[in-house]
Amino acid sequence: IDEKFNFFTQEKIHPVLIHFVSSPKPWSVAASHSAKYLEYYYQSPWKDQPLDAPKNSKEAKKYAKILWRQSKYLDSIKWYLIYLNKKMKK
């Protein structure tokens, strides 16, 4: 980054910026959420926003597996069928 953009005008106390490049994003239900992530999520300004639903076949399949491990079998089957439908449309 050019030096003219890479500076601070004043010191900030504990600033943090995290850029997530992987998929699924942490704010997706298809992500494997750690207890620490959820702890901060529920303290954030977005705590009342539901986590995003899966957007593609890969995320739908992952979410189906997560639901299955949580013994939510009907929801898991629903999302697996959504996965198959999305996969067939490719």
Secondary structure by P-SEA (a helix, b strand, c coil): cccccccccccccbbbbbbbccccccccccccccaaaaaaaaacccccccccccccaaaaaaaaaaaaaacaaaaaaaaaaaaaaaaaac
